[in-house]
């Protein structure tokens, strides 16, 4: 399931109130940080900071407590903190509350303005990739359609044999039963051992895997999409020998599947295949560097922000964990920008440029300073024309 759609992001952007509150914290899936309630404490600290900012604006304590009540409920919800990913984003306003558990690491941060802070969500939509992940065991095969930040199971039960017996027949079932009984009599219970994957046994597995390969052909048609397999090494080698899908990753994910949650397997699969998808960002940086001095690039927020409103920005590069604050006015299609330090009257101009670029079909990259095409500015734009 996709974690956050472009339409939902647009809905968040279109919410305008005097006090739109955005809160971000890093979270943990498991470990001592969860047991010691570090994530809930991090949110508690951010909530305290938000309340102080609202009080400084002259808002009554009762009103503040009412607006932020859903966040306090989260802090006290022990079950919620056992179901986290890498980051938590929260958006609250009067009579509005939304939370997103996301596979993005956030720095702890809060923002209060007349609209929400959406720039940290941009990594969900670039370099996201599109790949297949197959977990391959004897008698248990699952296929998933994935991006970096989503995983959806594809039901394949009607396309592939349920087990080897369906392909090899009674002879396999009888021999397998005898083999297991013999091993158990020796005090060894072996269920997926490699010791049997030789000779005739290996040919039987190959026949079974060939049927799986053939059964998946109606799904694996777009060979621009990589296929990553997670299996034991000896099974991977056998499947590789019968595979006919051209975009097949030669690197197996052998990581004790039974001890791994599918989300962990997905993360490992992404690490394996992600270099394939990083090329687009590199190509955009090259295009920026080649286009400098032609009028098709800019590094000034005063030029970039109006261009983002117009849909002129093809690609926006923002220095990660940095920002540009100021005031802008949109009157008679004229944008006036005053860049200044953050205070109660300013907004994040970088956030606004990012969301306008994205909603108008452009790409937005949050990258480190040393990777910026022009590191002399916190924001770089490559124009469509």
C-alpha positions as CSV (number, residue, x, y, z in Angstrom):
1,X,0.0,0.0,0.0
2,X,1.4,3.4,-0.9
3,X,2.0,5.3,2.3
4,X,1.1,8.8,1.1
5,X,-0.4,9.8,-2.2
6,X,0.2,12.9,-4.2
7,X,-3.5,13.7,-3.8
8,X,-3.3,13.5,0.0
9,X,-0.2,15.7,-0.1
10,X,-2.2,18.3,-2.1
11,X,-5.1,18.1,0.4
12,X,-2.6,18.9,3.2
13,X,-1.2,21.8,1.3
14,X,-4.7,23.3,0.7
15,X,-5.4,23.5,4.4
16,X,-4.9,27.1,5.6
17,X,-5.5,28.3,9.1
18,X,-3.8,30.8,11.4
19,X,-2.0,28.0,13.3
20,X,-1.2,24.9,11.2
21,X,1.2,22.8,13.3
22,X,3.7,20.3,11.8
23,X,5.7,18.0,14.1
24,X,8.4,15.5,13.0
25,X,10.3,13.0,15.1
26,X,12.5,10.0,14.4
27,X,11.1,6.7,15.5
28,X,12.2,3.1,15.9
29,X,10.7,-0.2,14.8
30,X,12.1,-2.1,17.8
31,X,14.9,-2.3,20.3
32,X,15.8,-0.5,23.5
33,X,14.5,2.8,22.2
34,X,11.0,1.4,22.0
35,X,11.3,-0.4,25.4
36,X,12.6,2.8,27.0
37,X,9.8,4.9,25.4
38,X,12.3,7.2,23.8
39,X,10.0,8.0,20.8
40,X,7.1,9.0,23.0
41,X,9.4,11.2,25.0
42,X,10.7,12.8,21.8
43,X,7.1,13.7,20.8
44,X,6.4,15.0,24.3
45,X,9.4,17.4,24.0
46,X,8.2,18.7,20.6
47,X,4.6,19.1,22.0
48,X,6.0,21.2,24.9
49,X,7.9,23.4,22.4
50,X,4.7,23.8,20.3
51,X,2.7,24.8,23.3
52,X,5.2,27.5,24.3
53,X,5.2,28.9,20.7
54,X,1.4,29.1,20.7
55,X,1.3,30.7,24.2
56,X,3.8,33.3,23.0
57,X,1.4,34.2,20.2
58,X,-1.2,35.0,22.9
59,X,-3.4,31.9,22.5
60,X,-5.2,30.8,25.7
61,X,-4.0,27.6,27.4
62,X,-7.5,26.0,27.1
63,X,-7.5,26.5,23.4
64,X,-3.9,25.2,23.1
65,X,-4.8,22.0,25.1
66,X,-7.8,21.5,22.9
67,X,-5.9,21.8,19.6
68,X,-3.1,19.6,20.8
69,X,-5.1,17.0,22.6
70,X,-4.8,14.3,19.9
71,X,-1.0,14.5,20.2
72,X,-1.2,14.0,24.0
73,X,-3.3,10.9,23.4
74,X,-0.6,9.5,21.1
75,X,2.0,10.1,23.7
76,X,0.0,8.0,26.2
77,X,-0.8,5.2,23.7
78,X,1.7,2.4,24.4
79,X,0.4,0.2,21.6
80,X,0.9,2.9,19.0
81,X,4.7,3.1,19.8
82,X,5.1,-0.6,19.1
83,X,4.0,-0.1,15.6
84,X,6.4,2.5,14.2
85,X,8.7,2.8,11.2
86,X,11.5,5.3,10.8
87,X,9.7,8.6,11.3
88,X,6.5,10.1,12.5
89,X,4.9,13.2,10.9
90,X,2.0,14.9,12.6
91,X,-0.3,17.7,11.2
92,X,-2.7,19.4,13.5
93,X,-4.9,22.5,13.3
94,X,-8.2,23.5,14.8
95,X,-10.6,20.6,14.3
96,X,-7.9,18.8,12.2
97,X,-5.5,16.0,13.0
98,X,-3.5,13.6,10.8
99,X,-0.5,11.4,11.5
100,X,1.8,9.4,9.2
101,X,4.1,6.6,10.2
102,X,6.7,6.7,7.5
103,X,9.9,4.9,6.4
104,X,11.8,8.2,6.5
105,X,14.2,9.3,9.2
106,X,13.2,12.8,10.4
107,X,15.2,15.1,12.6
108,X,13.0,16.2,15.6
109,X,11.4,19.5,14.4
110,X,8.2,21.5,14.7
111,X,6.8,24.3,12.5
112,X,3.8,26.6,13.0
113,X,2.5,28.8,10.2
114,X,-0.7,29.3,8.1
115,X,0.0,26.1,6.2
116,X,1.7,22.8,6.9
117,X,5.4,22.0,6.4
118,X,5.6,19.3,3.7
119,X,9.2,19.5,2.4
120,X,10.4,16.6,4.6
121,X,7.9,14.3,2.8
122,X,9.5,14.8,-0.6
123,X,11.8,11.7,-0.4
124,X,8.6,9.6,-0.6
125,X,8.2,10.7,-4.3
126,X,11.7,10.7,-5.8
127,X,14.2,8.0,-6.4
128,X,11.3,5.8,-5.2
129,X,12.0,3.0,-7.7
130,X,9.6,0.2,-8.8
131,X,10.7,-3.4,-8.4
132,X,9.4,-6.9,-7.7
133,X,10.4,-8.8,-4.6
134,X,9.9,-12.6,-4.5
135,X,10.4,-14.6,-1.3
136,X,11.2,-18.1,-2.4
137,X,10.9,-21.2,-0.2
138,X,10.0,-24.8,-1.0
139,X,6.2,-24.8,-0.8
140,X,5.9,-21.1,0.0
141,X,6.4,-18.5,-2.7
142,X,5.2,-14.9,-2.4
143,X,5.5,-12.0,-4.9
144,X,5.4,-8.3,-4.0
145,X,5.2,-5.1,-6.0
146,X,7.4,-2.5,-4.3
147,X,8.9,1.0,-4.3
148,X,11.3,2.3,-1.7
149,X,8.5,3.3,0.6
150,X,5.7,0.8,-0.2
151,X,5.1,-3.0,-0.5
152,X,2.0,-4.7,-1.8
153,X,1.5,-8.4,-2.1
154,X,0.4,-9.7,-5.5
155,X,-1.8,-12.8,-5.1
156,X,-0.3,-15.6,-7.3
157,X,-1.9,-18.7,-5.8
158,X,-3.8,-19.4,-9.0
159,X,-0.7,-18.9,-11.2
160,X,1.8,-21.2,-9.6
161,X,1.8,-24.7,-8.0
162,X,1.2,-24.8,-4.3
163,X,4.1,-27.2,-3.8
164,X,6.4,-29.7,-5.4
165,X,3.8,-32.5,-5.2
166,X,1.5,-30.6,-7.6
167,X,4.3,-30.9,-10.3
168,X,6.1,-34.1,-9.4
169,X,3.2,-36.1,-8.0
170,X,2.8,-38.9,-5.5
171,X,6.4,-40.2,-6.1
172,X,7.8,-37.0,-4.6
173,X,5.5,-37.1,-1.6
174,X,6.3,-40.7,-0.8
175,X,10.1,-40.2,-1.1
176,X,10.0,-37.0,0.9
177,X,8.1,-38.7,3.7
178,X,10.5,-41.6,3.9
179,X,13.5,-39.2,3.9
180,X,12.1,-37.1,6.8
181,X,11.1,-40.2,8.8
182,X,14.6,-41.6,8.4
183,X,16.2,-38.3,9.5
184,X,13.9,-38.0,12.5
185,X,14.8,-41.6,13.5
186,X,18.4,-40.4,13.7
187,X,17.3,-37.6,16.0
188,X,17.6,-34.9,13.2
189,X,14.5,-33.0,12.1
190,X,15.4,-31.4,8.8
191,X,12.8,-29.3,6.9
192,X,14.6,-27.2,4.3
193,X,18.1,-28.7,4.3
194,X,20.5,-28.3,1.5
195,X,21.8,-31.8,1.8
196,X,19.0,-33.1,-0.5
197,X,19.5,-30.6,-3.3
198,X,21.8,-32.8,-5.3
199,X,21.1,-35.3,-8.2
200,X,17.5,-36.2,-8.7
201,X,16.3,-34.1,-5.8
202,X,17.9,-31.0,-7.5
203,X,16.1,-31.8,-10.7
204,X,12.8,-32.1,-8.9
205,X,13.3,-28.6,-7.4
206,X,14.3,-27.3,-10.8
207,X,11.1,-28.7,-12.3
208,X,9.1,-27.0,-9.5
209,X,10.8,-23.7,-10.0
210,X,10.4,-23.8,-13.7
211,X,6.7,-24.1,-13.2
212,X,6.8,-21.0,-10.9
213,X,8.8,-19.1,-13.5
214,X,6.3,-19.9,-16.2
215,X,3.3,-19.2,-14.0
216,X,4.6,-15.7,-13.2
217,X,5.0,-14.7,-16.9
218,X,1.6,-13.0,-17.1
219,X,2.6,-10.7,-14.3
220,X,6.3,-10.2,-15.0
221,X,5.8,-8.6,-18.4
222,X,7.4,-5.2,-18.0
223,X,11.1,-6.1,-18.0
224,X,12.1,-2.5,-17.1
225,X,11.1,-3.4,-13.6
226,X,13.8,-5.4,-11.6
227,X,13.0,-8.6,-9.8
228,X,14.8,-9.3,-6.5
229,X,14.7,-12.7,-5.0
230,X,15.0,-13.6,-1.3
231,X,15.9,-17.2,-0.7
232,X,18.4,-19.7,0.6
233,X,21.5,-19.6,-1.6
234,X,21.1,-23.1,-3.0
235,X,17.5,-22.5,-3.9
236,X,18.4,-19.1,-5.5
237,X,21.0,-20.8,-7.6
238,X,18.5,-23.4,-8.9
239,X,15.8,-20.7,-9.6
240,X,18.4,-18.6,-11.4
241,X,19.1,-21.5,-13.7
242,X,15.5,-21.7,-14.9
243,X,14.6,-18.0,-14.7
244,X,13.6,-16.4,-18.0
245,X,12.9,-12.8,-16.7
246,X,15.6,-10.6,-18.2
247,X,15.7,-8.0,-15.4
248,X,16.6,-10.5,-12.7
249,X,18.9,-9.3,-9.9
250,X,21.9,-11.6,-9.6
251,X,22.3,-10.7,-5.9
252,X,20.3,-13.0,-3.6
253,X,19.0,-11.8,-0.2
254,X,19.8,-14.7,2.1
255,X,19.0,-13.4,5.5
256,X,17.2,-16.2,7.5
257,X,13.8,-15.3,6.1
258,X,11.9,-17.1,8.8
259,X,13.4,-14.7,11.4
260,X,12.7,-11.6,9.3
261,X,9.6,-9.5,9.1
262,X,8.7,-8.8,5.4
263,X,9.3,-5.1,6.0
264,X,12.9,-5.9,7.0
265,X,13.3,-8.1,3.9
266,X,11.9,-5.2,1.8
267,X,14.5,-2.8,3.3
268,X,17.3,-5.2,2.4
269,X,15.9,-5.6,-1.1
270,X,15.8,-1.8,-1.5
271,X,19.5,-1.5,-0.4
272,X,20.3,-4.1,-3.1
273,X,18.5,-2.5,-5.9
274,X,18.6,1.2,-5.1
275,X,21.7,2.1,-7.1
276,X,19.7,1.3,-10.2
277,X,17.3,4.1,-9.4
278,X,19.8,6.8,-8.3
279,X,20.8,7.4,-11.9
280,X,17.9,9.8,-12.5
281,X,19.1,12.2,-9.8
282,X,22.6,12.1,-11.2
283,X,21.3,12.8,-14.7
284,X,19.4,15.9,-13.4
285,X,22.5,17.2,-11.7
286,X,24.4,16.8,-14.9
287,X,21.7,18.7,-16.8
288,X,21.8,21.5,-14.3
289,X,25.6,21.9,-14.6
290,X,25.4,21.8,-18.4
291,X,22.6,24.4,-18.4
292,X,24.2,27.0,-16.1
293,X,24.4,30.4,-17.8
294,X,21.7,29.6,-20.3
295,X,18.8,30.9,-18.2
296,X,17.5,27.4,-17.5
297,X,18.8,27.3,-14.0
298,X,18.6,29.5,-10.9
299,X,19.9,29.6,-7.3
300,X,18.0,32.6,-6.0
301,X,14.8,32.0,-4.1
302,X,13.4,35.3,-5.6
303,X,13.5,33.7,-9.0
304,X,12.8,30.1,-8.1
305,X,9.6,30.6,-6.0
306,X,7.6,32.5,-8.8
307,X,8.8,29.9,-11.3
308,X,7.5,27.1,-9.0
309,X,4.1,28.7,-8.9
310,X,4.2,28.9,-12.8
311,X,5.1,25.2,-13.1
312,X,8.4,26.2,-14.8
313,X,10.6,24.2,-12.4
314,X,11.5,20.7,-13.7
315,X,13.8,19.8,-10.8
316,X,14.4,21.4,-7.4
317,X,17.4,20.6,-5.3
318,X,17.1,21.6,-1.6
319,X,19.9,21.4,0.9
320,X,18.8,18.9,3.4
321,X,18.0,20.1,7.0
322,X,18.3,23.7,5.8
323,X,15.7,26.4,5.1
324,X,15.0,29.8,3.8
325,X,12.5,31.9,5.7
326,X,10.8,35.1,4.6
327,X,7.5,36.8,3.6
328,X,5.8,36.6,0.2
329,X,2.7,38.3,-1.1
330,X,0.8,37.2,-4.1
331,X,-1.2,40.0,-5.6
332,X,-2.3,40.4,-9.2
333,X,-0.1,37.4,-10.1
334,X,2.9,39.3,-8.7
335,X,5.0,37.6,-5.9
336,X,6.9,39.9,-3.6
337,X,9.5,38.1,-1.5
338,X,11.3,39.4,1.6
339,X,14.0,36.9,2.8
340,X,14.5,37.3,6.6
341,X,15.1,35.3,9.7
342,X,12.5,32.9,11.1
343,X,9.9,34.7,13.3
344,X,6.1,34.7,13.9
345,X,5.4,36.5,10.6
346,X,7.7,34.5,8.3
347,X,7.1,31.2,6.5
348,X,9.5,28.7,4.9
349,X,10.0,29.9,1.4
350,X,11.8,26.6,0.6
351,X,8.9,24.6,1.8
352,X,6.5,26.6,-0.5
353,X,8.9,26.2,-3.5
354,X,9.1,22.5,-2.9
355,X,5.4,21.8,-2.7
356,X,4.5,24.0,-5.7
357,X,7.2,22.3,-7.7
358,X,6.0,18.9,-6.8
359,X,2.3,19.6,-7.4
360,X,3.1,21.1,-10.8
361,X,4.8,17.8,-11.8
362,X,8.4,18.6,-10.9
363,X,10.9,16.5,-8.9
364,X,12.2,17.6,-5.5
365,X,15.4,16.3,-4.0
366,X,16.6,16.9,-0.5
367,X,20.4,16.4,-0.6
368,X,23.5,17.2,1.4
369,X,25.4,20.4,0.8
370,X,28.3,18.7,-0.9
371,X,26.0,17.0,-3.4
372,X,24.2,20.2,-4.4
373,X,24.8,21.1,-8.1
374,X,25.7,24.7,-6.9
375,X,26.7,24.4,-3.2
376,X,26.8,28.2,-2.9
377,X,23.0,28.3,-2.5
378,X,20.6,26.3,-0.3
379,X,18.3,25.9,-3.3
380,X,18.9,25.1,-6.9
381,X,16.4,24.9,-9.7
382,X,16.5,23.3,-13.2
383,X,13.8,24.9,-15.4
384,X,11.7,23.2,-18.1
385,X,12.2,26.1,-20.4
